[in-house]
Amino acid sequence: MNQIRLKHQSKVSDIVDLGTCIKIENSNKIFQIIGINSKNSICWIREWPLNYESYHKFAISIKKVKLSTICPTVRKKA
């Protein structure tokens, strides 16, 4: 997976997939896609790994997606 998606691709499905992790412009964090609005070319994301006590989701333009990546495995602390 770990491949860079080209901005000029025509279909939203060519750029992002529901449930995948991504990197976005101006951030070193990893985010997970939790919703896609193809009509408006936006997706809803949340920071990965998920904090089950509290997490914030927000919408961004699909144009800001820089890299699609595999979500890292999260291990619980003992």
Buried (B, 14 or more C-beta within 10 A) or exposed (E): EEEEBEEEEEEBEEBBBEEBBBBBEEEEEBBBBBEBEEEEEBBBBBBBBEEEEEEEEEEBEBEBBBBBBEBEEEEEEE
